[in-house]
Amino acid sequence: MRLIIAKIGNNATVSFAVEELIRLIKEMDSTVVLDVRKYNAFDETVKNALWVGLGFAEKSDKDTVYIDVKDGVGFISASNERTVLVAVYRFMKELGCRYLYPGKEGESIPKKALCEKDLTVSVNETASFGNRGICIEGTVSYEHVYNMIDWLPKVGMNEYFFQCLTPATFFNQYYRSFGEELEDSEVDAIIRALDEDIVKRGLKYQAVGHGWTCKPFGLKASGWYEYEGEPPKEIKEILAQLDGERKFRGNKPLNTNLCYSNETVRRKMVDCVVDYCKNNQHKDYIAVWMADGGNNHCECEECKKKAPSDYLIMMMNDLDEKLAEQGINTKILLPFYNDLMWAPETEKLNNPDRFALDFAPISRSYSVSYADYDFNEEIETEPYKRNQNSFKRSLPETVAMFKKWQNGQQIKDVMLFDYHLMWDHHYDPGYYQVAKLLQKDMASLDKLGLDGMISCQLQRIAFPTNLPMYCMAKTLWNKNETFENIAKEYYLAAYGEYADVVEEYLSALSKYFVPEVLRGEKPYKAEEMIKQYNEAKSFIGDFKAKYIDKLKNEVKAFEYLAYHAELVKYYADIYIDRFNKNEEGVKEKVKVFSKMCEDLREATDTVLDDNFLKGDVYNNLIGWRRTI
């Protein structure tokens, strides 16, 4: 078969879309003869071509895929350049391709002979939500982040967020396990390379968040590092005063708020943001957050006159004015997070259109979905109490506080910033319950008036499957998708004829381990949990003998299930000791579990963040997040 591909224009993202179309077609059928041509615009005199680019759909910031191809002739188009790339991946999906998880290994491309009649696809869809992105977290290398960025448009996602001015903390947690420590300059060089990958794919780009309370004052802003020694006088006098002292909170500058009533502090922070925006105009959103953590704001007599969010708005009005003077149109992203959950009391944004707002309910429960609540009910919210606030609030109350923020400041661009795949998934070894709740949450975002989500999460999270992220991506694109259909599509592509038995197996694991109990949200009887966890071990052993052991050397997905089965059986043993109140047994087994994770690193490097898994098991069973 001979196929004429006609590329329209010089845009880098459209050019990359054509490259990907060529690659996927050739991987599917290497015998296809491709005739690639370039035009400045659509030319109706050119017959029998497959056109790729803009010009067939109304141009818009909303992401619309518009495909009309019959017998290899027609167009793959969209409402903007980034969505032309999404449209190419969608075209190939209709031909049978699936993009199961980040990395080329996660692509499922059928090998088959293509003829003109196979190339018949018609799609006209607009994404349900405008923001469909991922925020860096976990422990990563360049390859891990590249794989994620590369995967996003394949499943209709459109945004990436690099936290911190230099996100060294995430890279060094990975490289440190190999005995390396990267300088900030080395991480900056990695980010510059990844910048090109983001821009090439036309992704919306979010950046920073943490660090503005550090960098303007010469403090390290690349992670949650401890400060060595006593801070100099000029630093100490600008730190938040708590209990009569000005010092770093937990000795960590990134967790330390400042004396925001101090005009010099505010000016230096604003000028630092202006300089960053000026030098990073390829980034669409710059997030401006205060220090991490909660109940850590200045108690001096001047600072107590206003809520933290009032000081934030004062700085943002100054920032907007300075950016406007320099003709910089960058959007500024504000946080609804910890102490900033309480709306400003006295200050108002002068130019709300400059700003977007993140709804970040970090203390929420993942046992209940947004879909399960009625947010129309009038909720009485508690007033701000400096450094005496509880952040564990019901979702309806949290949403009521968010509405007060949003409506009071007239911010229209609002999105969810949530953490389903940061820690909580480690309570659910089957990844089935978390996938189901995540899909349900995404389908109900319009109930909260949110235009999508940025998922603050690990980058390597496809072990044993990537079903949670797959559900998130599919539903952010089309909120009417059902969990059942998405799961069926995923398991069929990953496990073929064994799709049903694998889904039954992994869904059963989620039930056996009862994530609600492990979160500390459901009462239990120890003897019943011990019995259930022992049954889980037997269930895993039976499935492994019947399916996994026979297929692990033939199918990559079953190889991952083999590693996963051994980890989960031992995970069950640790919790059996916990239910038996055998704390010494728990401690010893957690050490062994950590070693098991490390031993699997090479085999599972692209799909499992072993540093976070072993760290979470420690925290959930021994450390600060212990729940049962």
Secondary structure, 3 states (H helix, E strand, C coil): CEEEEEEECCCHHHHHHHHHHHHHHHHHCCCCEEEEEEECCCCCCCCCEEEECCCCCCCCCCCEEEEEEECCEEEEEECCHHHHHHHHHHHHHHCCCEECCCCHHHEECCCCCCCHHHCCEEEEEECCCCEEEEECCCCCCHHHHHHHHHHHHHHCCCEEEEEECCCHHHHHHHHHHHCCCCCHHHHHHHHHHHHHHHHHCCCEEEEEECCCCCHHHCCCCCCCCCCCCCCCHHHHCCECEECCEECCHHHCHHHCCECCCCHHHHHHHHHHHHHHHHHCCCCCEEEECCCCCCCCCCCCCCHHHCCHHHHHHHHHHHHHHHHHHCCCCCEEEEEECHHHHCCCCCCCCCCHHHEEEEECCCCCCCCCCHHHCCCCCCCCCCCCCCCCCCCCCCHHHHHHHHHHHHHHHCCCEEEEEECCCCCHHHHCCCCHHHHHHHHHHHHCHHHHCCCEEEEECCCCECCCCCHHHHHHHHHHHCCCCCHHHHHHHHHHHHHHHHHHHHHHHHHHHHHHHCHHHHCCCCCCCHHHHHHHHHHHHHHHHHHHHHHHHHHCCCCHHHHHHHHHHHHHHHHHHHHHHHHCCCHHHHHHHHHHHHHHHHHCHHHHCCCECHHHHHHHHHHHHCCCCCCC
